Amino acid sequence: MKLVTLACSPLVLFLGVAYGQTAPAPLTFEVASVKVAGPLDPQKIMSGQQRIGKKVDKARVEYSSLSLDAFIMEAYKIKSYQLSGPDWMSGISAPRFDIQAKLPDGATEAQIPEMMQALLAERFGLKIHKETKERNTYALVVAKTGLKMKPYEAPAESPADDSNQGMKISGNMQDGKGITVKGGQDGGTYKVNMSPDMKSMRMEFSKMPMLALVEMLTRMVDRPVVDMTELKGDYQVALDLPMSAAMAMAGAMGAGAGSVPHGGPAIPEASDPGTSIFESVQKLGLKLEPRKGPVEIIVVDHVEKAPTEN
């Protein structure tokens, strides 16, 4: 009689994998501190006393003065139009938080969103579910007239890397020279000029990828903008905007007058921005075409306004 050694059989191995193992624990920050931040203060932002954004330094990550919606978008790698949650999470009056965390040994920056998911669930009791909805969108495409944007040109002499040192701001919007912002996440610069009659604004970006452009446009129109340009790399972008659109974008980003915009969900059912935004996009050699398609949405089922204690 031939004996079968079950311990080594493929069936037993399969059953051991299927029934004998538990799912791996979610990846978490080794140490994390969550503190309530003060409200946005335009003067402190202009003087550099208040930082807004994310800084990664090797195994340490710091978030400064961000609202909960920004953290959720970071955690689930979604855009503002893909998030549905309570109104108090976003806007200029939304509670803001500073988070400092240490990555576990061997973890990479690409794994931070997964760790942020675990932190939000543990400290804010975040519960979500996903839905796919058919929604009206704008497809950003290259116009038939051809692309008119110029590719990003790196400075002849590269300055010290400011990409993780926050934003440095100079100038003002009333002297005709505008505000120049250096640094930020991509190391590029942008300049803002407000018209003397305060009815329009010109924004000039030295370095902008298409994903950043569609995110910004989404905040100014009445539906999500989807990148269908197939353009790679970074470009020099200049947009002339009506003040109503600029203020809608600032409100959607949770920024006050005179402050530097930062992440937050687009305001629902934004008012008609007029034709000037579409015309400004056309000057770039691009076009916004009305479309309809499926969009995956993160729906917040539950989240606490205050975190548990450190």
C-alpha positions in Angstrom: 0.0 0.0 0.0 1.3 3.4 -0.9 1.3 5.9 1.9 0.5 9.6 1.2 2.3 12.1 3.3 -0.5 14.7 3.8 1.8 17.2 5.5 3.6 17.8 2.2 0.6 17.5 -0.1 -0.4 20.5 -2.2 -4.0 20.3 -0.8 -2.7 20.6 2.8 -0.5 23.6 1.8 -3.5 25.3 0.2 -5.7 24.7 3.2 -3.0 26.1 5.5 -2.8 29.3 3.4 -6.5 29.6 3.1 -7.6 28.9 6.6 -4.5 28.9 8.9 -3.2 32.4 8.2 -4.6 35.7 9.2 -4.5 38.8 7.1 -1.3 40.9 7.7 -1.7 43.8 10.1 -1.9 47.2 8.4 1.3 49.2 8.1 1.4 51.9 10.8 3.6 54.8 11.8 6.1 53.8 14.5 5.3 56.9 16.5 2.7 59.6 15.7 1.7 62.9 17.4 -1.5 64.6 16.4 -2.1 68.2 17.7 -4.8 70.7 17.0 -3.4 73.6 14.9 -4.6 77.2 15.0 -6.7 78.7 12.3 -5.1 80.0 9.1 -3.5 83.4 9.7 -2.7 85.2 6.4 -0.1 87.5 8.1 1.7 84.5 9.7 1.7 82.7 6.3 3.1 85.7 4.5 5.9 86.1 7.1 6.7 82.4 7.1 5.6 81.8 10.7 2.9 79.4 9.7 3.6 76.5 7.4 1.0 74.7 5.4 1.7 71.3 3.8 3.8 68.2 4.0 7.5 67.7 4.7 9.3 64.4 4.5 12.8 64.0 5.8 14.1 60.5 5.6 12.2 58.5 8.2 10.2 61.5 9.5 7.1 63.1 8.0 5.4 66.3 9.2 2.1 67.8 8.2 1.3 71.4 9.1 -2.1 73.1 9.4 -4.1 70.7 7.3 -7.8 70.0 7.5 -9.2 66.4 7.8 -10.3 66.3 4.2 -6.6 66.9 3.1 -5.5 64.0 5.2 -8.1 61.7 3.8 -7.2 62.7 0.3 -3.5 61.9 1.2 -4.5 58.6 2.7 -6.6 57.3 -0.2 -4.7 59.1 -3.0 -7.8 60.8 -4.4 -8.7 64.2 -5.7 -11.0 66.6 -4.1 -14.0 65.7 -6.2 -13.7 62.1 -5.2 -14.4 62.8 -1.5 -17.8 63.1 0.1 -18.1 63.9 3.8 -19.4 66.3 6.3 -19.1 70.1 5.5 -17.1 70.8 8.7 -14.1 68.9 7.4 -13.2 71.5 4.8 -13.2 75.3 4.3 -11.6 78.2 6.0 -13.3 77.5 9.4 -12.5 73.7 9.4 -10.4 72.4 12.3 -6.8 71.9 11.3 -4.1 69.6 12.7 -0.3 69.2 12.8 0.9 65.6 12.5 4.4 64.4 13.2 5.2 60.8 12.6 8.1 58.4 12.3 8.2 55.7 9.6 9.0 52.2 10.7 12.4 50.7 9.6 12.4 49.8 6.0 9.2 51.7 5.1 9.3 54.1 2.1 7.6 57.4 1.3 5.3 55.6 -1.1 3.8 53.7 1.9 2.9 56.8 3.8 -0.8 56.8 2.5 -1.3 53.3 3.9 0.0 54.4 7.3 -2.1 57.5 7.2 -5.2 55.3 6.7 -4.4 53.4 9.8 -3.7 56.7 11.8 -7.0 58.2 10.7 -8.9 55.1 11.7 -7.2 54.9 15.1 -7.1 58.5 16.1 -10.2 60.0 14.4 -12.4 56.9 14.2 -12.6 57.3 10.4 -14.9 54.8 8.6 -15.4 55.0 4.9 -16.9 53.1 2.0 -16.3 53.4 -1.8 -18.9 54.0 -4.5 -18.7 54.4 -8.2 -21.0 57.0 -9.7 -21.7 58.2 -13.2 -20.9 61.9 -13.2 -20.6 64.8 -15.6 -17.0 65.7 -16.1 -14.8 67.9 -18.3 -12.1 66.2 -20.3 -8.9 68.2 -20.6 -7.6 67.6 -24.1 -5.1 69.2 -26.4 -6.9 71.6 -28.7 -6.9 71.2 -32.5 -4.8 74.4 -32.7 -2.0 72.6 -31.0 -0.3 72.9 -27.6 0.9 76.4 -26.7 2.5 75.8 -23.3 6.2 75.7 -23.0 8.0 72.8 -21.1 9.5 73.6 -17.8 13.0 75.0 -17.9 15.2 74.4 -14.9 17.2 77.4 -13.7 20.8 77.6 -15.0 22.1 77.5 -11.5 19.9 75.3 -9.3 19.3 76.8 -5.8 19.4 74.7 -2.7 16.5 72.3 -2.5 13.5 74.0 -0.9 11.0 71.3 -1.8 10.5 70.3 1.8 11.3 73.5 3.5 7.8 75.1 3.1 7.0 78.1 1.0 8.8 81.4 0.8 6.7 84.4 -0.1 7.7 87.9 -1.2 5.9 90.9 -2.6 2.2 91.8 -2.5 -0.7 91.8 -4.9 -1.3 95.6 -4.9 2.0 96.9 -6.1 1.7 95.7 -9.7 4.5 93.2 -9.2 2.4 90.4 -7.6 3.3 87.8 -5.1 6.1 85.3 -5.8 6.0 82.0 -4.0 9.1 79.8 -4.0 9.5 76.2 -2.9 6.5 74.0 -2.3 6.3 70.3 -3.1 7.8 70.5 -6.6 10.5 73.1 -6.1 8.9 75.4 -8.8 7.6 78.9 -8.4 4.4 80.7 -9.0 3.4 84.3 -9.2 0.1 85.9 -8.6 -0.9 89.3 -10.0 -4.2 91.0 -9.1 -5.7 93.6 -11.5 -6.0 97.2 -10.2 -9.8 96.9 -10.3 -9.6 93.7 -8.2 -11.8 91.9 -10.8 -9.3 89.5 -12.2 -6.1 87.6 -11.3 -3.2 86.2 -13.3 -1.4 83.1 -12.0 1.9 82.1 -13.5 3.5 78.7 -12.7 7.0 77.9 -13.7 6.6 74.1 -13.2 3.2 72.3 -13.3 2.3 68.7 -14.2 -1.0 68.0 -15.8 -2.4 66.3 -12.7 -1.9 69.6 -10.7 -3.5 71.6 -13.5 -6.7 69.4 -13.6 -6.9 69.5 -9.8 -6.8 73.3 -9.9 -9.3 73.6 -12.7 -11.7 71.2 -10.9 -11.9 73.7 -8.0 -13.0 76.5 -10.4 -15.7 74.8 -12.5 -18.9 72.9 -11.8 -17.7 69.3 -12.3 -14.5 67.2 -12.1 -11.8 67.7 -14.7 -10.1 64.6 -16.1 -6.7 64.6 -17.7 -6.9 63.2 -21.2 -4.0 65.1 -22.7 -1.5 62.3 -22.5 1.1 65.0 -21.8 4.0 64.0 -19.6 6.4 66.1 -17.6 6.1 69.7 -16.3 5.0 72.9 -18.1 5.0 76.6 -17.7 1.3 77.6 -17.1 -0.3 81.1 -17.1 -4.0 81.5 -16.3 -6.1 84.6 -16.4 -9.0 84.2 -14.0 -12.0 86.2 -13.0 -11.9 87.1 -9.3 -15.1 85.0 -8.7 -13.2 81.9 -9.9 -10.1 82.8 -7.9 -12.1 83.3 -4.7 -14.0 80.0 -5.3 -10.7 78.2 -5.6 -9.4 79.8 -2.4 -12.6 78.9 -0.6 -12.4 75.4 -1.9 -8.8 75.1 -0.7 -9.7 76.3 2.8 -7.6 79.5 2.5 -8.3 83.0 3.6 -7.8 86.2 1.6 -4.1 86.8 1.1 -3.0 83.3 2.1 -1.5 80.6 0.0 -4.1 78.1 -1.2 -3.8 74.6 0.0 -5.7 71.3 -0.3 -9.4 70.8 0.4 -12.5 69.6 -1.4 -14.0 71.6 -4.2 -17.1 73.5 -3.1 -20.2 71.6 -4.2 -22.1 72.9 -7.2 -19.7 75.8 -7.8 -21.2 78.9 -9.4 -20.8 79.4 -13.2 -17.2 80.7 -13.7 -18.1 82.3 -17.0 -16.3 81.8 -20.3 -13.0 83.4 -19.2 -11.7 80.2 -17.6 -12.4 78.2 -20.7 -10.8 80.9 -22.8 -7.8 81.0 -20.5 -7.4 77.2 -20.9 -7.7 77.6 -24.7 -4.7 80.1 -24.6 -2.6 77.2 -23.3 -3.6 75.1 -26.4 -5.9 73.0 -24.3 -9.7 72.5 -24.2 -12.3 71.5 -21.7 -14.8 69.2 -23.3 -18.0 68.1 -21.5 -18.1 64.3 -21.0 -19.8 61.8 -18.7 -18.1 58.8 -17.1 -17.7 56.7 -13.9 -15.9 58.3 -10.9 -14.9 56.4 -7.8 -15.9 58.2 -4.6 -14.7 57.9 -1.0 -17.7 58.4 1.3 -17.0 59.2 4.9 -19.4 57.2 7.1 -18.0 58.4 10.4 -15.2 60.7 11.6 -14.5 62.5 14.9 -13.9 66.2 15.0 -11.1 65.8 17.6 -8.4 63.1 17.8 -7.8 60.8 20.7 -5.0 61.8 23.0 -1.4 61.1 22.0 
